[in-house]
Amino acid sequence: MQYFAKQYEVAVIGAGHAGIEAGLASARLGCSTIVFTINLDWIGNMPCNPSIGGTSKGHLVREIDALGGEMGKAADKTEIQSRMLNRGKGPAVHSLRAQIDRREYSKYMKHALEKQENLDVKQAEIVDLTRDDQGLWHLFTRLEAEYTAKCVVLATGTFLGGRVYIPQPRFPRRFINFKSPCAALKPARPRASIAAASTFRFWKCKKVTKRPCRFLSTPKPRPKTRRIAISLTPTKKPNV
Ligand SMILES: Cc1cc2nc3c(=O)[nH]c(=O)nc-3n(C[C@H](O)[C@H](O)[C@H](O)COP(=O)(O)OP(=O)(O)OC[C@H]3O[C@@H](n4cnc5c(N)ncnc54)[C@H](O)[C@@H]3O)c2cc1C
């Protein structure tokens, strides 16, 4: 049965990188805001390589920071290793890339949203969106709750109409369900680790001892993070 839940000034659909910043910016400007996400535990999820920054994206993170966003702060707090790329080239292309603790980043962002004034976070899938004659948006969740908002920000990212290609079977989902036990691969595992050990030259790895870099422009003391020892492995001959 459909029921009316609540009215907001701004509704943001999605709590990935884009939705988080949109929700925080709106709430920090004083608008009553709601952020919808399909799963509260996947707020700010990084689906593949859990890294922030890198070539061109490092600049973007700093721009978000300059505009009062959260990404740079979260990255500095939850990084496990950082590296300034392109140091051999001019300063215009120096680019900070940080490897992030994925779960810690997600927890940090969830907390940042939850403690933000003017902001509610809701685990709900929006299944329909309409606009009435007065220009008010009506958002409907899968569980038939109705929310209204003067303004809607769509930040549904890589989810919308996502499909998993294996290539067969294909199914409409964003990720493969990792709850399945992966039992089929177990007998092959000892063979795989022997092959890996015989081709991987561990003694060629170079330990990284450089001081960590930071995204934040503000000179705050560096927070204690769970940093781990990092080694670099060359994958191609260095340019001479
Ligand atoms: C397999 C894979 C690998 C990737 N690898 C990299 C990489 O190595 N480096 C890199 O920089 N980028 C990578 N990306 C891209 C990166 O994930 C995206 O650029 C980034 O996550 C996009 O952020 P976003 O906020 O736009 O959306 P997303 O992070 O996709 O977040 C979308 C949000 O919308 C919510 N949502 C969607 N539909 C609804 C709905 N109907 N109702 C309510 N909530 C909804 C979801 O719950 C989620 O919170 C990869 C993407 C994928 C899929």
Ligand as a Chemical Component Dictionary entry (heavy atoms), coordinates in Angstrom:
data_LIG
# 
_chem_comp.id                   LIG 
_chem_comp.type                 NON-POLYMER 
_chem_comp.pdbx_formal_charge   0 
_chem_comp.three_letter_code    LIG 
# 
loop_
_chem_comp_atom.comp_id 
_chem_comp_atom.atom_id 
_chem_comp_atom.alt_atom_id 
_chem_comp_atom.type_symbol 
_chem_comp_atom.charge 
_chem_comp_atom.model_Cartn_x 
_chem_comp_atom.model_Cartn_y 
_chem_comp_atom.model_Cartn_z 
_chem_comp_atom.pdbx_ordinal 
LIG C1  C1  C 0 33.689 -3.063 -12.422 1  
LIG C2  C2  C 0 34.033 -1.602 -12.315 2  
LIG C3  C3  C 0 35.358 -1.232 -12.227 3  
LIG C4  C4  C 0 35.729 0.114  -12.110 4  
LIG N1  N1  N 0 37.044 0.440  -11.949 5  
LIG C5  C5  C 0 37.430 1.709  -11.732 6  
LIG C6  C6  C 0 38.791 2.068  -11.432 7  
LIG O1  O1  O 0 39.663 1.215  -11.378 8  
LIG N2  N2  N 0 39.087 3.366  -11.218 9  
LIG C7  C7  C 0 38.136 4.344  -11.280 10 
LIG O2  O2  O 0 38.449 5.504  -11.069 11 
LIG N3  N3  N 0 36.853 4.036  -11.561 12 
LIG C8  C8  C 0 36.485 2.756  -11.786 13 
LIG N4  N4  N 0 35.179 2.443  -12.043 14 
LIG C9  C9  C 0 34.228 3.521  -12.191 15 
LIG C10 C10 C 0 33.777 4.051  -10.849 16 
LIG O3  O3  O 0 33.229 3.008  -10.092 17 
LIG C11 C11 C 0 32.713 5.044  -11.096 18 
LIG O4  O4  O 0 33.230 6.065  -11.914 19 
LIG C12 C12 C 0 32.236 5.666  -9.799  20 
LIG O5  O5  O 0 31.937 4.695  -8.830  21 
LIG C13 C13 C 0 30.992 6.420  -10.168 22 
LIG O6  O6  O 0 30.518 7.029  -8.996  23 
LIG P1  P1  P 0 29.034 7.471  -8.931  24 
LIG O7  O7  O 0 28.824 8.201  -7.656  25 
LIG O8  O8  O 0 28.658 8.195  -10.175 26 
LIG O9  O9  O 0 28.183 6.113  -8.938  27 
LIG P2  P2  P 0 28.304 4.742  -8.186  28 
LIG O10 O10 O 0 29.544 4.606  -7.390  29 
LIG O11 O11 O 0 28.010 3.702  -9.221  30 
LIG O12 O12 O 0 27.076 4.825  -7.147  31 
LIG C14 C14 C 0 25.735 4.780  -7.562  32 
LIG C15 C15 C 0 24.852 4.928  -6.341  33 
LIG O13 O13 O 0 23.508 5.020  -6.770  34 
LIG C16 C16 C 0 22.683 4.182  -5.968  35 
LIG N5  N5  N 0 21.524 3.865  -6.783  36 
LIG C17 C17 C 0 21.476 3.486  -8.071  37 
LIG N6  N6  N 0 20.224 3.338  -8.497  38 
LIG C18 C18 C 0 19.444 3.653  -7.431  39 
LIG C19 C19 C 0 18.038 3.680  -7.230  40 
LIG N7  N7  N 0 17.195 3.380  -8.204  41 
LIG N8  N8  N 0 17.568 4.028  -6.008  42 
LIG C20 C20 C 0 18.415 4.348  -5.002  43 
LIG N9  N9  N 0 19.752 4.339  -5.140  44 
LIG C21 C21 C 0 20.261 3.982  -6.336  45 
LIG C22 C22 C 0 23.571 3.023  -5.589  46 
LIG O14 O14 O 0 23.107 2.364  -4.434  47 
LIG C23 C23 C 0 24.900 3.752  -5.367  48 
LIG O15 O15 O 0 24.931 4.244  -4.047  49 
LIG C24 C24 C 0 34.766 1.106  -12.155 50 
LIG C25 C25 C 0 33.413 0.733  -12.268 51 
LIG C26 C26 C 0 33.049 -0.602 -12.349 52 
LIG C27 C27 C 0 31.611 -0.980 -12.441 53 
# 
loop_
_chem_comp_bond.comp_id 
_chem_comp_bond.atom_id_1 
_chem_comp_bond.atom_id_2 
_chem_comp_bond.value_order 
_chem_comp_bond.pdbx_ordinal 
LIG C1  C2  SING 1  
LIG C2  C3  SING 2  
LIG C2  C26 DOUB 3  
LIG C3  C4  DOUB 4  
LIG C4  N1  SING 5  
LIG C4  C24 SING 6  
LIG N1  C5  DOUB 7  
LIG C5  C6  SING 8  
LIG C5  C8  SING 9  
LIG C6  O1  DOUB 10 
LIG C6  N2  SING 11 
LIG N2  C7  SING 12 
LIG C7  O2  DOUB 13 
LIG C7  N3  SING 14 
LIG N3  C8  DOUB 15 
LIG C8  N4  SING 16 
LIG N4  C9  SING 17 
LIG N4  C24 SING 18 
LIG C9  C10 SING 19 
LIG C10 O3  SING 20 
LIG C10 C11 SING 21 
LIG C11 O4  SING 22 
LIG C11 C12 SING 23 
LIG C12 O5  SING 24 
LIG C12 C13 SING 25 
LIG C13 O6  SING 26 
LIG O6  P1  SING 27 
LIG P1  O7  DOUB 28 
LIG P1  O8  SING 29 
LIG P1  O9  SING 30 
LIG O9  P2  SING 31 
LIG P2  O10 DOUB 32 
LIG P2  O11 SING 33 
LIG P2  O12 SING 34 
LIG O12 C14 SING 35 
LIG C14 C15 SING 36 
LIG C15 O13 SING 37 
LIG C15 C23 SING 38 
LIG O13 C16 SING 39 
LIG C16 N5  SING 40 
LIG C16 C22 SING 41 
LIG N5  C17 SING 42 
LIG N5  C21 SING 43 
LIG C17 N6  DOUB 44 
LIG N6  C18 SING 45 
LIG C18 C19 SING 46 
LIG C18 C21 DOUB 47 
LIG C19 N7  SING 48 
LIG C19 N8  DOUB 49 
LIG N8  C20 SING 50 
LIG C20 N9  DOUB 51 
LIG N9  C21 SING 52 
LIG C22 O14 SING 53 
LIG C22 C23 SING 54 
LIG C23 O15 SING 55 
LIG C24 C25 DOUB 56 
LIG C25 C26 SING 57 
LIG C26 C27 SING 58 
# 
